């Protein structure tokens, strides 16, 4: 084999490795992006649920404060 053939073979193998690396890197970045998106969605859901629970708790507090006031008047 000539040195030109060897260079061509090495160049082709390097290109193959580079393409595999780029594909792998893209896959990793895509998974990281999906993970971040899922984490943000989970945080939003948690926040909305917390807000709902806070509102329910405040409503219960108002009811019991009213009952307590009525009992104090009796």
PDB file of N, H, CA, C and O in Angstrom:
ATOM      1  N   UNK A   1       0.848  -1.184   0.000  1.00  0.00           N
ATOM      2  CA  UNK A   1       0.000   0.000   0.000  1.00  0.00           C
ATOM      3  C   UNK A   1       0.889   1.241   0.000  1.00  0.00           C
ATOM      4  O   UNK A   1       1.907   1.306   0.688  1.00  0.00           O
ATOM      5  N   UNK A   2       0.474   2.201  -0.780  1.00  0.00           N
ATOM      6  H   UNK A   2      -0.353   2.148  -1.338  1.00  0.00           H
ATOM      7  CA  UNK A   2       1.243   3.443  -0.854  1.00  0.00           C
ATOM      8  C   UNK A   2       0.901   4.337   0.322  1.00  0.00           C
ATOM      9  O   UNK A   2      -0.113   4.151   0.995  1.00  0.00           O
ATOM     10  N   UNK A   3       1.765   5.309   0.555  1.00  0.00           N
ATOM     11  H   UNK A   3       2.589   5.460   0.008  1.00  0.00           H
ATOM     12  CA  UNK A   3       1.504   6.235   1.653  1.00  0.00           C
ATOM     13  C   UNK A   3       0.228   7.026   1.401  1.00  0.00           C
ATOM     14  O   UNK A   3      -0.453   7.432   2.343  1.00  0.00           O
ATOM     15  N   UNK A   4      -0.090   7.241   0.147  1.00  0.00           N
ATOM     16  H   UNK A   4       0.463   6.911  -0.618  1.00  0.00           H
ATOM     17  CA  UNK A   4      -1.335   7.937  -0.198  1.00  0.00           C
ATOM     18  C   UNK A   4      -2.546   7.097   0.205  1.00  0.00           C
ATOM     19  O   UNK A   4      -3.531   7.626   0.721  1.00  0.00           O
ATOM     20  N   UNK A   5      -2.467   5.782  -0.031  1.00  0.00           N
ATOM     21  H   UNK A   5      -1.667   5.352  -0.450  1.00  0.00           H
ATOM     22  CA  UNK A   5      -3.561   4.894   0.374  1.00  0.00           C
ATOM     23  C   UNK A   5      -3.708   4.858   1.895  1.00  0.00           C
ATOM     24  O   UNK A   5      -4.821   4.849   2.421  1.00  0.00           O
ATOM     25  N   UNK A   6      -2.588   4.839   2.582  1.00  0.00           N
ATOM     26  H   UNK A   6      -1.684   4.846   2.155  1.00  0.00           H
ATOM     27  CA  UNK A   6      -2.608   4.831   4.042  1.00  0.00           C
ATOM     28  C   UNK A   6      -3.234   6.117   4.564  1.00  0.00           C
ATOM     29  O   UNK A   6      -4.064   6.080   5.473  1.00  0.00           O
ATOM     30  N   UNK A   7      -2.844   7.254   3.996  1.00  0.00           N
ATOM     31  H   UNK A   7      -2.170   7.285   3.257  1.00  0.00           H
ATOM     32  CA  UNK A   7      -3.416   8.548   4.407  1.00  0.00           C
ATOM     33  C   UNK A   7      -4.916   8.573   4.152  1.00  0.00           C
ATOM     34  O   UNK A   7      -5.682   9.060   4.984  1.00  0.00           O
ATOM     35  N   UNK A   8      -5.332   8.057   3.019  1.00  0.00           N
ATOM     36  H   UNK A   8      -4.710   7.662   2.343  1.00  0.00           H
ATOM     37  CA  UNK A   8      -6.760   8.030   2.688  1.00  0.00           C
ATOM     38  C   UNK A   8      -7.516   7.166   3.694  1.00  0.00           C
ATOM     39  O   UNK A   8      -8.581   7.551   4.175  1.00  0.00           O
ATOM     40  N   UNK A   9      -6.961   5.998   4.008  1.00  0.00           N
ATOM     41  H   UNK A   9      -6.096   5.684   3.617  1.00  0.00           H
ATOM     42  CA  UNK A   9      -7.614   5.107   4.966  1.00  0.00           C
ATOM     43  C   UNK A   9      -7.709   5.757   6.344  1.00  0.00           C
ATOM     44  O   UNK A   9      -8.741   5.665   7.009  1.00  0.00           O
ATOM     45  N   UNK A  10      -6.626   6.416   6.768  1.00  0.00           N
ATOM     46  H   UNK A  10      -5.789   6.491   6.228  1.00  0.00           H
ATOM     47  CA  UNK A  10      -6.623   7.097   8.078  1.00  0.00           C
ATOM     48  C   UNK A  10      -7.633   8.233   8.078  1.00  0.00           C
ATOM     49  O   UNK A  10      -8.375   8.406   9.045  1.00  0.00           O
ATOM     50  N   UNK A  11      -7.667   9.005   7.006  1.00  0.00           N
ATOM     51  H   UNK A  11      -7.064   8.864   6.221  1.00  0.00           H
ATOM     52  CA  UNK A  11      -8.612  10.117   6.904  1.00  0.00           C
ATOM     53  C   UNK A  11     -10.051   9.619   6.962  1.00  0.00           C
ATOM     54  O   UNK A  11     -10.896  10.221   7.624  1.00  0.00           O
ATOM     55  N   UNK A  12     -10.323   8.522   6.269  1.00  0.00           N
ATOM     56  H   UNK A  12      -9.636   8.033   5.732  1.00  0.00           H
ATOM     57  CA  UNK A  12     -11.685   7.961   6.280  1.00  0.00           C
ATOM     58  C   UNK A  12     -12.063   7.487   7.683  1.00  0.00           C
ATOM     59  O   UNK A  12     -13.185   7.710   8.138  1.00  0.00           O
ATOM     60  N   UNK A  13     -11.122   6.833   8.363  1.00  0.00           N
ATOM     61  H   UNK A  13     -10.211   6.652   7.993  1.00  0.00           H
ATOM     62  CA  UNK A  13     -11.402   6.370   9.722  1.00  0.00           C
ATOM     63  C   UNK A  13     -11.594   7.548  10.671  1.00  0.00           C
ATOM     64  O   UNK A  13     -12.465   7.513  11.540  1.00  0.00           O
ATOM     65  N   UNK A  14     -10.788   8.582  10.507  1.00  0.00           N
ATOM     66  H   UNK A  14     -10.081   8.610   9.801  1.00  0.00           H
ATOM     67  CA  UNK A  14     -10.951   9.774  11.341  1.00  0.00           C
ATOM     68  C   UNK A  14     -12.313  10.426  11.110  1.00  0.00           C
ATOM     69  O   UNK A  14     -12.965  10.863  12.058  1.00  0.00           O
ATOM     70  N   UNK A  15     -12.728  10.486   9.885  1.00  0.00           N
ATOM     71  H   UNK A  15     -12.198  10.131   9.115  1.00  0.00           H
ATOM     72  CA  UNK A  15     -14.048  11.053   9.563  1.00  0.00           C
ATOM     73  C   UNK A  15     -15.157  10.225  10.203  1.00  0.00           C
ATOM     74  O   UNK A  15     -16.126  10.765  10.738  1.00  0.00           O
ATOM     75  N   UNK A  16     -14.997   8.896  10.137  1.00  0.00           N
ATOM     76  H   UNK A  16     -14.210   8.458   9.703  1.00  0.00           H
ATOM     77  CA  UNK A  16     -16.001   8.013  10.738  1.00  0.00           C
ATOM     78  C   UNK A  16     -16.078   8.242  12.250  1.00  0.00           C
ATOM     79  O   UNK A  16     -17.167   8.349  12.814  1.00  0.00           O
ATOM     80  N   UNK A  17     -14.918   8.316  12.896  1.00  0.00           N
ATOM     81  H   UNK A  17     -14.033   8.229  12.438  1.00  0.00           H
ATOM     82  CA  UNK A  17     -14.882   8.546  14.344  1.00  0.00           C
ATOM     83  C   UNK A  17     -15.472   9.913  14.668  1.00  0.00           C
ATOM     84  O   UNK A  17     -16.238  10.044  15.622  1.00  0.00           O
ATOM     85  N   UNK A  18     -15.127  10.931  13.887  1.00  0.00           N
ATOM     86  H   UNK A  18     -14.504  10.825  13.112  1.00  0.00           H
ATOM     87  CA  UNK A  18     -15.664  12.281  14.111  1.00  0.00           C
ATOM     88  C   UNK A  18     -17.178  12.287  13.978  1.00  0.00           C
ATOM     89  O   UNK A  18     -17.868  12.900  14.793  1.00  0.00           O
ATOM     90  N   UNK A  19     -17.703  11.613  12.964  1.00  0.00           N
ATOM     91  H   UNK A  19     -17.143  11.115  12.302  1.00  0.00           H
ATOM     92  CA  UNK A  19     -19.158  11.554  12.766  1.00  0.00           C
ATOM     93  C   UNK A  19     -19.834  10.834  13.925  1.00  0.00           C
ATOM     94  O   UNK A  19     -20.893  11.261  14.386  1.00  0.00           O
ATOM     95  N   UNK A  20     -19.230   9.739  14.401  1.00  0.00           N
ATOM     96  H   UNK A  20     -18.370   9.392  14.026  1.00  0.00           H
ATOM     97  CA  UNK A  20     -19.792   9.024  15.541  1.00  0.00           C
ATOM     98  C   UNK A  20     -19.771   9.905  16.795  1.00  0.00           C
ATOM     99  O   UNK A  20     -20.731   9.929  17.566  1.00  0.00           O
ATOM    100  N   UNK A  21     -18.675  10.618  16.982  1.00  0.00           N
ATOM    101  H   UNK A  21     -17.895  10.598  16.356  1.00  0.00           H
ATOM    102  CA  UNK A  21     -18.558  11.515  18.132  1.00  0.00           C
ATOM    103  C   UNK A  21     -19.628  12.604  18.068  1.00  0.00           C
ATOM    104  O   UNK A  21     -20.307  12.877  19.058  1.00  0.00           O
ATOM    105  N   UNK A  22     -19.771  13.220  16.898  1.00  0.00           N
ATOM    106  H   UNK A  22     -19.220  12.998  16.094  1.00  0.00           H
ATOM    107  CA  UNK A  22     -20.768  14.279  16.741  1.00  0.00           C
ATOM    108  C   UNK A  22     -22.171  13.748  17.008  1.00  0.00           C
ATOM    109  O   UNK A  22     -22.980  14.417  17.651  1.00  0.00           O
ATOM    110  N   UNK A  23     -22.457  12.551  16.517  1.00  0.00           N
ATOM    111  H   UNK A  23     -21.800  12.007  15.995  1.00  0.00           H
ATOM    112  CA  UNK A  23     -23.769  11.945  16.733  1.00  0.00           C
ATOM    113  C   UNK A  23     -24.001  11.669  18.215  1.00  0.00           C
ATOM    114  O   UNK A  23     -25.083  11.935  18.737  1.00  0.00           O
ATOM    115  N   UNK A  24     -22.986  11.138  18.889  1.00  0.00           N
ATOM    116  H   UNK A  24     -22.107  10.922  18.465  1.00  0.00           H
ATOM    117  CA  UNK A  24     -23.092  10.861  20.315  1.00  0.00           C
ATOM    118  C   UNK A  24     -23.271  12.155  21.103  1.00  0.00           C
ATOM    119  O   UNK A  24     -24.107  12.230  22.004  1.00  0.00           O
ATOM    120  N   UNK A  25     -22.496  13.157  20.765  1.00  0.00           N
ATOM    121  H   UNK A  25     -21.817  13.096  20.033  1.00  0.00           H
ATOM    122  CA  UNK A  25     -22.590  14.454  21.448  1.00  0.00           C
ATOM    123  C   UNK A  25     -23.976  15.050  21.270  1.00  0.00           C
ATOM    124  O   UNK A  25     -24.548  15.592  22.217  1.00  0.00           O
ATOM    125  N   UNK A  26     -24.515  14.955  20.076  1.00  0.00           N
ATOM    126  H   UNK A  26     -24.051  14.515  19.307  1.00  0.00           H
ATOM    127  CA  UNK A  26     -25.863  15.476  19.814  1.00  0.00           C
ATOM    128  C   UNK A  26     -26.891  14.732  20.666  1.00  0.00           C
ATOM    129  O   UNK A  26     -27.796  15.342  21.235  1.00  0.00           O
ATOM    130  N   UNK A  27     -26.742  13.407  20.748  1.00  0.00           N
ATOM    131  H   UNK A  27     -26.007  12.911  20.285  1.00  0.00           H
ATOM    132  CA  UNK A  27     -27.667  12.617  21.564  1.00  0.00           C
ATOM    133  C   UNK A  27     -27.604  13.001  23.034  1.00  0.00           C
ATOM    134  O   UNK A  27     -28.637  13.100  23.696  1.00  0.00           O
ATOM    135  N   UNK A  28     -26.404  13.216  23.546  1.00  0.00           N
ATOM    136  H   UNK A  28     -25.564  13.135  23.009  1.00  0.00           H
ATOM    137  CA  UNK A  28     -26.231  13.623  24.947  1.00  0.00           C
ATOM    138  C   UNK A  28     -26.878  14.987  25.181  1.00  0.00           C
ATOM    139  O   UNK A  28     -27.596  15.179  26.163  1.00  0.00           O
ATOM    140  N   UNK A  29     -26.622  15.923  24.286  1.00  0.00           N
ATOM    141  H   UNK A  29     -26.039  15.767  23.489  1.00  0.00           H
ATOM    142  CA  UNK A  29     -27.202  17.265  24.430  1.00  0.00           C
ATOM    143  C   UNK A  29     -28.724  17.213  24.375  1.00  0.00           C
ATOM    144  O   UNK A  29     -29.399  17.935  25.109  1.00  0.00           O
ATOM    145  N   UNK A  30     -29.262  16.369  23.512  1.00  0.00           N
ATOM    146  H   UNK A  30     -28.714  15.783  22.916  1.00  0.00           H
ATOM    147  CA  UNK A  30     -30.715  16.233  23.406  1.00  0.00           C
ATOM    148  C   UNK A  30     -31.300  15.670  24.699  1.00  0.00           C
ATOM    149  O   UNK A  30     -32.323  16.155  25.182  1.00  0.00           O
ATOM    150  N   UNK A  31     -30.652  14.646  25.260  1.00  0.00           N
ATOM    151  H   UNK A  31     -29.821  14.251  24.867  1.00  0.00           H
ATOM    152  CA  UNK A  31     -31.128  14.072  26.533  1.00  0.00           C
ATOM    153  C   UNK A  31     -31.041  15.094  27.660  1.00  0.00           C
ATOM    154  O   UNK A  31     -31.942  15.172  28.496  1.00  0.00           O
ATOM    155  N   UNK A  32     -29.963  15.880  27.693  1.00  0.00           N
ATOM    156  H   UNK A  32     -29.231  15.817  27.014  1.00  0.00           H
ATOM    157  CA  UNK A  32     -29.835  16.905  28.723  1.00  0.00           C
ATOM    158  C   UNK A  32     -30.936  17.948  28.591  1.00  0.00           C
ATOM    159  O   UNK A  32     -31.504  18.392  29.589  1.00  0.00           O
ATOM    160  N   UNK A  33     -31.231  18.330  27.366  1.00  0.00           N
ATOM    161  H   UNK A  33     -30.769  17.969  26.556  1.00  0.00           H
ATOM    162  CA  UNK A  33     -32.291  19.312  27.134  1.00  0.00           C
ATOM    163  C   UNK A  33     -33.642  18.745  27.573  1.00  0.00           C
ATOM    164  O   UNK A  33     -34.435  19.449  28.198  1.00  0.00           O
ATOM    165  N   UNK A  34     -33.906  17.481  27.250  1.00  0.00           N
ATOM    166  H   UNK A  34     -33.261  16.909  26.743  1.00  0.00           H
ATOM    167  CA  UNK A  34     -35.166  16.864  27.644  1.00  0.00           C
ATOM    168  C   UNK A  34     -35.266  16.770  29.159  1.00  0.00           C
ATOM    169  O   UNK A  34     -36.334  16.978  29.735  1.00  0.00           O
ATOM    170  N   UNK A  35     -34.141  16.453  29.801  1.00  0.00           N
ATOM    171  H   UNK A  35     -33.274  16.284  29.333  1.00  0.00           H
ATOM    172  CA  UNK A  35     -34.128  16.368  31.263  1.00  0.00           C
ATOM    173  C   UNK A  35     -34.424  17.726  31.884  1.00  0.00           C
ATOM    174  O   UNK A  35     -35.223  17.831  32.814  1.00  0.00           O
ATOM    175  N   UNK A  36     -33.773  18.772  31.363  1.00  0.00           N
ATOM    176  H   UNK A  36     -33.123  18.687  30.607  1.00  0.00           H
ATOM    177  CA  UNK A  36     -34.033  20.122  31.886  1.00  0.00           C
ATOM    178  C   UNK A  36     -35.499  20.505  31.675  1.00  0.00           C
ATOM    179  O   UNK A  36     -36.119  21.098  32.558  1.00  0.00           O
ATOM    180  N   UNK A  37     -36.053  20.170  30.512  1.00  0.00           N
ATOM    181  H   UNK A  37     -35.549  19.688  29.795  1.00  0.00           H
ATOM    182  CA  UNK A  37     -37.448  20.493  30.233  1.00  0.00           C
ATOM    183  C   UNK A  37     -38.361  19.759  31.206  1.00  0.00           C
ATOM    184  O   UNK A  37     -39.316  20.338  31.722  1.00  0.00           O
ATOM    185  N   UNK A  38     -38.065  18.466  31.461  1.00  0.00           N
ATOM    186  H   UNK A  38     -37.288  17.995  31.042  1.00  0.00           H
ATOM    187  CA  UNK A  38     -38.879  17.690  32.395  1.00  0.00           C
ATOM    188  C   UNK A  38     -38.775  18.264  33.800  1.00  0.00           C
ATOM    189  O   UNK A  38     -39.774  18.336  34.516  1.00  0.00           O
ATOM    190  N   UNK A  39     -37.571  18.674  34.202  1.00  0.00           N
ATOM    191  H   UNK A  39     -36.760  18.615  33.620  1.00  0.00           H
ATOM    192  CA  UNK A  39     -37.399  19.262  35.528  1.00  0.00           C
ATOM    193  C   UNK A  39     -38.196  20.557  35.656  1.00  0.00           C
ATOM    194  O   UNK A  39     -38.806  20.808  36.695  1.00  0.00           O
ATOM    195  N   UNK A  40     -38.196  21.379  34.607  1.00  0.00           N
ATOM    196  H   UNK A  40     -37.701  21.175  33.763  1.00  0.00           H
ATOM    197  CA  UNK A  40     -38.965  22.620  34.640  1.00  0.00           C
ATOM    198  C   UNK A  40     -40.461  22.330  34.732  1.00  0.00           C
ATOM    199  O   UNK A  40     -41.182  22.985  35.484  1.00  0.00           O
ATOM    200  N   UNK A  41     -40.921  21.343  33.961  1.00  0.00           N
ATOM    201  H   UNK A  41     -40.335  20.811  33.349  1.00  0.00           H
ATOM    202  CA  UNK A  41     -42.336  20.985  34.021  1.00  0.00           C
ATOM    203  C   UNK A  41     -42.707  20.471  35.411  1.00  0.00           C
ATOM    204  O   UNK A  41     -43.762  20.816  35.944  1.00  0.00           O
ATOM    205  N   UNK A  42     -41.831  19.641  35.999  1.00  0.00           N
ATOM    206  H   UNK A  42     -40.974  19.361  35.566  1.00  0.00           H
ATOM    207  CA  UNK A  42     -42.086  19.134  37.351  1.00  0.00           C
ATOM    208  C   UNK A  42     -42.128  20.282  38.362  1.00  0.00           C
ATOM    209  O   UNK A  42     -42.968  20.287  39.261  1.00  0.00           O
ATOM    210  N   UNK A  43     -41.228  21.249  38.217  1.00  0.00           N
ATOM    211  H   UNK A  43     -40.545  21.246  37.487  1.00  0.00           H
ATOM    212  CA  UNK A  43     -41.206  22.397  39.120  1.00  0.00           C
ATOM    213  C   UNK A  43     -42.482  23.217  38.993  1.00  0.00           C
ATOM    214  O   UNK A  43     -43.023  23.682  39.996  1.00  0.00           O
ATOM    215  N   UNK A  44     -42.963  23.396  37.777  1.00  0.00           N
ATOM    216  H   UNK A  44     -42.523  23.019  36.962  1.00  0.00           H
ATOM    217  CA  UNK A  44     -44.205  24.148  37.562  1.00  0.00           C
ATOM    218  C   UNK A  44     -45.373  23.422  38.218  1.00  0.00           C
ATOM    219  O   UNK A  44     -46.193  24.043  38.893  1.00  0.00           O
ATOM    220  N   UNK A  45     -45.448  22.107  38.022  1.00  0.00           N
ATOM    221  H   UNK A  45     -44.781  21.602  37.473  1.00  0.00           H
ATOM    222  CA  UNK A  45     -46.525  21.324  38.631  1.00  0.00           C
ATOM    223  C   UNK A  45     -46.458  21.428  40.146  1.00  0.00           C
ATOM    224  O   UNK A  45     -47.477  21.646  40.801  1.00  0.00           O
ATOM    225  N   UNK A  46     -45.251  21.270  40.711  1.00  0.00           N
ATOM    226  H   UNK A  46     -44.423  21.092  40.179  1.00  0.00           H
ATOM    227  CA  UNK A  46     -45.092  21.388  42.167  1.00  0.00           C
ATOM    228  C   UNK A  46     -45.529  22.762  42.656  1.00  0.00           C
ATOM    229  O   UNK A  46     -46.189  22.881  43.688  1.00  0.00           O
ATOM    230  N   UNK A  47     -45.163  23.784  41.921  1.00  0.00           N
ATOM    231  H   UNK A  47     -44.627  23.687  41.083  1.00  0.00           H
ATOM    232  CA  UNK A  47     -45.507  25.143  42.308  1.00  0.00           C
ATOM    233  C   UNK A  47     -47.024  25.352  42.282  1.00  0.00           C
ATOM    234  O   UNK A  47     -47.592  25.945  43.199  1.00  0.00           O
ATOM    235  N   UNK A  48     -47.665  24.865  41.233  1.00  0.00           N
ATOM    236  H   UNK A  48     -47.204  24.383  40.488  1.00  0.00           H
ATOM    237  CA  UNK A  48     -49.115  25.003  41.135  1.00  0.00           C
ATOM    238  C   UNK A  48     -49.814  24.227  42.242  1.00  0.00           C
ATOM    239  O   UNK A  48     -50.785  24.714  42.823  1.00  0.00           O
ATOM    240  N   UNK A  49     -49.328  23.020  42.540  1.00  0.00           N
ATOM    241  H   UNK A  49     -48.540  22.625  42.068  1.00  0.00           H
ATOM    242  CA  UNK A  49     -49.929  22.231  43.612  1.00  0.00           C
ATOM    243  C   UNK A  49     -49.731  22.921  44.958  1.00  0.00           C
ATOM    244  O   UNK A  49     -50.647  22.953  45.781  1.00  0.00           O
ATOM    245  N   UNK A  50     -48.544  23.473  45.184  1.00  0.00           N
ATOM    246  H   UNK A  50     -47.801  23.447  44.516  1.00  0.00           H
ATOM    247  CA  UNK A  50     -48.284  24.177  46.437  1.00  0.00           C
ATOM    248  C   UNK A  50     -49.239  25.358  46.570  1.00  0.00           C
ATOM    249  O   UNK A  50     -49.795  25.599  47.642  1.00  0.00           O
ATOM    250  N   UNK A  51     -49.426  26.093  45.472  1.00  0.00           N
ATOM    251  H   UNK A  51     -48.975  25.897  44.601  1.00  0.00           H
ATOM    252  CA  UNK A  51     -50.315  27.252  45.501  1.00  0.00           C
ATOM    253  C   UNK A  51     -51.749  26.826  45.798  1.00  0.00           C
ATOM    254  O   UNK A  51     -52.445  27.489  46.567  1.00  0.00           O
ATOM    255  N   UNK A  52     -52.200  25.714  45.190  1.00  0.00           N
ATOM    256  H   UNK A  52     -51.635  25.176  44.565  1.00  0.00           H
ATOM    257  CA  UNK A  52     -53.539  25.198  45.479  1.00  0.00           C
ATOM    258  C   UNK A  52     -53.675  24.838  46.955  1.00  0.00           C
ATOM    259  O   UNK A  52     -54.678  25.174  47.586  1.00  0.00           O
ATOM    260  N   UNK A  53     -52.677  24.161  47.507  1.00  0.00           N
ATOM    261  H   UNK A  53     -51.862  23.888  46.995  1.00  0.00           H
ATOM    262  CA  UNK A  53     -52.722  23.771  48.922  1.00  0.00           C
ATOM    263  C   UNK A  53     -52.700  24.998  49.828  1.00  0.00           C
ATOM    264  O   UNK A  53     -53.369  25.029  50.861  1.00  0.00           O
ATOM    265  N   UNK A  54     -51.932  25.999  49.434  1.00  0.00           N
ATOM    266  H   UNK A  54     -51.389  25.973  48.594  1.00  0.00           H
ATOM    267  CA  UNK A  54     -51.880  27.229  50.223  1.00  0.00           C
ATOM    268  C   UNK A  54     -53.256  27.884  50.258  1.00  0.00           C
ATOM    269  O   UNK A  54     -53.716  28.312  51.316  1.00  0.00           O
ATOM    270  N   UNK A  55     -53.909  27.961  49.109  1.00  0.00           N
ATOM    271  H   UNK A  55     -53.536  27.613  48.250  1.00  0.00           H
ATOM    272  CA  UNK A  55     -55.242  28.570  49.051  1.00  0.00           C
ATOM    273  C   UNK A  55     -56.245  27.778  49.882  1.00  0.00           C
ATOM    274  O   UNK A  55     -57.075  28.360  50.580  1.00  0.00           O
ATOM    275  N   UNK A  56     -56.168  26.439  49.809  1.00  0.00           N
ATOM    276  H   UNK A  56     -55.493  25.966  49.242  1.00  0.00           H
ATOM    277  CA  UNK A  56     -57.069  25.604  50.614  1.00  0.00           C
ATOM    278  C   UNK A  56     -56.823  25.834  52.105  1.00  0.00           C
ATOM    279  O   UNK A  56     -57.767  25.933  52.888  1.00  0.00           O
ATOM    280  N   UNK A  57     -55.576  25.917  52.481  1.00  0.00           N
ATOM    281  H   UNK A  57     -54.809  25.837  51.844  1.00  0.00           H
ATOM    282  CA  UNK A  57     -55.223  26.133  53.885  1.00  0.00           C
ATOM    283  C   UNK A  57     -55.701  27.493  54.359  1.00  0.00           C
ATOM    284  O   UNK A  57     -56.226  27.614  55.466  1.00  0.00           O
ATOM    285  N   UNK A  58     -55.526  28.517  53.535  1.00  0.00           N
ATOM    286  H   UNK A  58     -55.100  28.419  52.636  1.00  0.00           H
ATOM    287  CA  UNK A  58     -55.992  29.852  53.914  1.00  0.00           C
ATOM    288  C   UNK A  58     -57.508  29.875  54.070  1.00  0.00           C
ATOM    289  O   UNK A  58     -58.025  30.535  54.972  1.00  0.00           O
ATOM    290  N   UNK A  59     -58.221  29.170  53.209  1.00  0.00           N
ATOM    291  H   UNK A  59     -57.801  28.634  52.476  1.00  0.00           H
ATOM    292  CA  UNK A  59     -59.685  29.102  53.308  1.00  0.00           C
ATOM    293  C   UNK A  59     -60.093  28.404  54.606  1.00  0.00           C
ATOM    294  O   UNK A  59     -60.998  28.863  55.303  1.00  0.00           O
ATOM    295  N   UNK A  60     -59.428  27.301  54.928  1.00  0.00           N
ATOM    296  H   UNK A  60     -58.692  26.928  54.362  1.00  0.00           H
ATOM    297  CA  UNK A  60     -59.733  26.610  56.184  1.00  0.00           C
ATOM    298  C   UNK A  60     -59.434  27.505  57.381  1.00  0.00           C
ATOM    299  O   UNK A  60     -60.208  27.535  58.338  1.00  0.00           O
ATOM    300  N   UNK A  61     -58.335  28.226  57.340  1.00  0.00           N
ATOM    301  H   UNK A  61     -57.706  28.201  56.563  1.00  0.00           H
ATOM    302  CA  UNK A  61     -57.990  29.131  58.430  1.00  0.00           C
ATOM    303  C   UNK A  61     -59.069  30.201  58.608  1.00  0.00           C
ATOM    304  O   UNK A  61     -59.450  30.516  59.735  1.00  0.00           O
ATOM    305  N   UNK A  62     -59.554  30.753  57.516  1.00  0.00           N
ATOM    306  H   UNK A  62     -59.244  30.497  56.600  1.00  0.00           H
ATOM    307  CA  UNK A  62     -60.616  31.775  57.619  1.00  0.00           C
ATOM    308  C   UNK A  62     -61.875  31.182  58.253  1.00  0.00           C
ATOM    309  O   UNK A  62     -62.513  31.821  59.090  1.00  0.00           O
ATOM    310  N   UNK A  63     -62.230  29.958  57.853  1.00  0.00           N
ATOM    311  H   UNK A  63     -61.712  29.439  57.174  1.00  0.00           H
ATOM    312  CA  UNK A  63     -63.424  29.318  58.412  1.00  0.00           C
ATOM    313  C   UNK A  63     -63.269  29.088  59.906  1.00  0.00           C
ATOM    314  O   UNK A  63     -64.172  29.392  60.686  1.00  0.00           O
ATOM    315  N   UNK A  64     -62.105  28.544  60.307  1.00  0.00           N
ATOM    316  H   UNK A  64     -61.372  28.298  59.673  1.00  0.00           H
ATOM    317  CA  UNK A  64     -61.907  28.256  61.729  1.00  0.00           C
ATOM    318  C   UNK A  64     -61.748  29.522  62.556  1.00  0.00           C
ATOM    319  O   UNK A  64     -62.145  29.555  63.721  1.00  0.00           O
ATOM    320  N   UNK A  65     -61.172  30.563  61.969  1.00  0.00           N
ATOM    321  H   UNK A  65     -60.849  30.536  61.023  1.00  0.00           H
ATOM    322  CA  UNK A  65     -61.091  31.834  62.689  1.00  0.00           C
ATOM    323  C   UNK A  65     -62.490  32.400  62.904  1.00  0.00           C
ATOM    324  O   UNK A  65     -62.780  32.957  63.963  1.00  0.00           O
ATOM    325  N   UNK A  66     -63.361  32.260  61.901  1.00  0.00           N
ATOM    326  H   UNK A  66     -63.125  31.807  61.041  1.00  0.00           H
ATOM    327  CA  UNK A  66     -64.740  32.732  62.054  1.00  0.00           C
ATOM    328  C   UNK A  66     -65.459  31.930  63.134  1.00  0.00           C
ATOM    329  O   UNK A  66     -66.159  32.506  63.968  1.00  0.00           O
ATOM    330  N   UNK A  67     -65.296  30.621  63.127  1.00  0.00           N
ATOM    331  H   UNK A  67     -64.728  30.154  62.450  1.00  0.00           H
ATOM    332  CA  UNK A  67     -65.917  29.782  64.152  1.00  0.00           C
ATOM    333  C   UNK A  67     -65.399  30.138  65.538  1.00  0.00           C
ATOM    334  O   UNK A  67     -66.168  30.223  66.496  1.00  0.00           O
ATOM    335  N   UNK A  68     -64.094  30.344  65.637  1.00  0.00           N
ATOM    336  H   UNK A  68     -63.469  30.275  64.859  1.00  0.00           H
ATOM    337  CA  UNK A  68     -63.488  30.705  66.915  1.00  0.00           C
ATOM    338  C   UNK A  68     -64.060  32.035  67.416  1.00  0.00           C
ATOM    339  O   UNK A  68     -64.347  32.184  68.604  1.00  0.00           O
ATOM    340  N   UNK A  69     -64.224  33.001  66.502  1.00  0.00           N
ATOM    341  H   UNK A  69     -63.991  32.880  65.537  1.00  0.00           H
ATOM    342  CA  UNK A  69     -64.787  34.287  66.872  1.00  0.00           C
ATOM    343  C   UNK A  69     -66.205  34.128  67.403  1.00  0.00           C
ATOM    344  O   UNK A  69     -66.581  34.733  68.406  1.00  0.00           O
ATOM    345  N   UNK A  70     -66.987  33.298  66.707  1.00  0.00           N
ATOM    346  H   UNK A  70     -66.681  32.806  65.892  1.00  0.00           H
ATOM    347  CA  UNK A  70     -68.370  33.054  67.122  1.00  0.00           C
ATOM    348  C   UNK A  70     -68.394  32.402  68.504  1.00  0.00           C
ATOM    349  O   UNK A  70     -69.205  32.775  69.352  1.00  0.00           O
ATOM    350  N   UNK A  71     -67.511  31.434  68.731  1.00  0.00           N
ATOM    351  H   UNK A  71     -66.853  31.131  68.042  1.00  0.00           H
ATOM    352  CA  UNK A  71     -67.452  30.774  70.035  1.00  0.00           C
ATOM    353  C   UNK A  71     -67.044  31.751  71.133  1.00  0.00           C
ATOM    354  O   UNK A  71     -67.524  31.644  72.262  1.00  0.00           O
ATOM    355  N   UNK A  72     -66.174  32.692  70.824  1.00  0.00           N
ATOM    356  H   UNK A  72     -65.784  32.779  69.907  1.00  0.00           H
ATOM    357  CA  UNK A  72     -65.767  33.664  71.838  1.00  0.00           C
ATOM    358  C   UNK A  72     -66.924  34.587  72.185  1.00  0.00           C
ATOM    359  O   UNK A  72     -67.019  35.054  73.320  1.00  0.00           O
ATOM    360  N   UNK A  73     -67.796  34.856  71.238  1.00  0.00           N
ATOM    361  H   UNK A  73     -67.719  34.477  70.316  1.00  0.00           H
ATOM    362  CA  UNK A  73     -68.934  35.749  71.497  1.00  0.00           C
ATOM    363  C   UNK A  73     -70.000  35.090  72.323  1.00  0.00           C
ATOM    364  O   UNK A  73     -70.793  35.771  72.973  1.00  0.00           O
ATOM    365  N   UNK A  74     -70.038  33.748  72.311  1.00  0.00           N
ATOM    366  H   UNK A  74     -69.394  33.194  71.782  1.00  0.00           H
ATOM    367  CA  UNK A  74     -71.095  33.039  73.017  1.00  0.00           C
ATOM    368  C   UNK A  74     -70.872  33.015  74.510  1.00  0.00           C
ATOM    369  O   UNK A  74     -71.682  32.451  75.246  1.00  0.00           O
TER     370      UNK A  74
END
